[in-house]
């Protein structure tokens, strides 16, 4: 089970940190953030493999967003800086095990999904 939190309303250029708490963790655990804006498909934002900390980012957020995990707390984070109005979306966290790096951005690669948290960036 995944529990996402931290969304809200922020002005362009501002920052937010999303959290995703997992109730458990499997071997070769990997988690990711996706987002979906109204009328658009769900898109990959960032992913992380918990063993080793390998990360992957969408081009649209690289350099502005940072994904991390706290193994002791079983929690994943997404630090979002320099937010833009186009970052407005519902953000979802997802988890799976035994995912290959090239599939981090594929929604169907993830077995578990949390509820979304709304992020709204005003111009």
C-alpha positions in Angstrom: 0.0 0.0 0.0 1.3 3.5 -1.0 0.2 6.8 0.6 1.1 9.9 -1.2 1.1 13.4 0.3 2.5 16.9 0.0 0.6 18.3 -2.9 -0.7 21.9 -2.9 -0.9 25.2 -4.5 2.3 27.1 -5.2 3.4 30.0 -7.4 5.6 29.5 -10.4 9.2 29.3 -9.3 8.3 27.8 -6.0 9.0 24.4 -4.5 7.1 21.5 -3.1 8.1 18.1 -1.7 5.9 15.1 -2.2 6.1 12.0 0.0 5.1 8.5 -0.6 5.0 6.1 2.3 5.1 2.3 1.5 3.6 -0.2 3.9 6.2 -2.8 2.8 9.2 -3.4 0.6 10.1 -6.3 -1.6 13.4 -7.4 -3.0 14.8 -5.2 -5.8 12.3 -2.6 -4.9 11.7 0.3 -7.2 9.3 3.3 -7.0 8.4 6.0 -9.3 6.4 9.2 -9.7 3.9 9.8 -12.5 1.6 12.7 -13.2 -1.6 13.2 -15.1 -2.9 16.6 -16.2 -6.6 17.0 -17.2 -7.2 15.6 -20.7 -3.7 14.2 -20.9 -2.2 10.7 -20.5 -0.3 9.7 -17.4 3.3 10.5 -17.8 6.5 9.4 -16.1 8.3 11.9 -13.9 11.0 10.1 -12.0 12.0 6.7 -10.7 14.4 5.2 -8.3 15.8 1.7 -7.5 16.1 1.4 -3.7 19.1 -0.8 -3.8 21.9 1.4 -5.0 19.7 4.5 -5.5 19.8 4.4 -9.3 17.5 7.2 -10.6 15.9 8.2 -13.9 14.1 11.4 -14.8 11.9 12.7 -17.5 13.6 15.3 -19.7 10.9 17.9 -18.7 11.9 17.8 -15.0 15.6 16.9 -15.0 17.6 19.5 -13.1 14.5 20.8 -11.3 13.1 17.7 -9.5 15.0 15.2 -7.3 13.8 11.8 -6.3 15.1 10.1 -3.2 14.2 7.4 -0.7 14.6 6.9 3.0 15.0 3.2 3.5 14.5 3.3 7.3 11.2 5.1 6.9 10.1 3.2 3.8 9.3 6.5 2.2 10.1 8.0 -1.2 10.3 11.7 -1.9 10.0 14.1 -4.8 11.6 17.5 -4.3 10.2 19.8 -6.9 12.0 23.1 -7.4 11.5 25.9 -10.0 7.9 24.8 -10.6 6.2 25.8 -13.7 2.5 26.1 -14.5 2.9 23.1 -16.9 3.9 21.0 -13.8 0.2 21.2 -12.7 -1.2 17.7 -12.4 -2.2 15.0 -10.1 0.9 13.2 -9.0 0.9 9.4 -8.4 3.5 7.2 -6.7 4.0 3.7 -7.9 6.0 0.7 -6.8 7.2 -2.6 -8.1 10.1 -5.1 -7.9 12.5 -6.5 -10.5 12.0 -3.7 -13.0 14.7 -3.1 -15.6 16.0 0.4 -15.9 14.6 0.9 -19.4 11.1 0.3 -18.1 11.1 2.9 -15.4 9.0 5.2 -17.5 6.3 2.5 -18.4 3.2 2.7 -16.1 2.4 -1.0 -16.7 5.7 -1.9 -15.2 4.5 -0.9 -11.8 2.4 -3.2 -9.7 1.2 -0.9 -6.9 -0.2 2.6 -7.1 -1.0 5.2 -4.5 -3.8 7.7 -4.6 -2.9 10.9 -6.3 -2.0 14.2 -4.8 -2.8 17.4 -6.6 -0.1 19.9 -7.5 -1.2 23.2 -8.8 1.3 25.8 -10.0 -0.1 29.3 -10.6 1.5 31.7 -13.0 
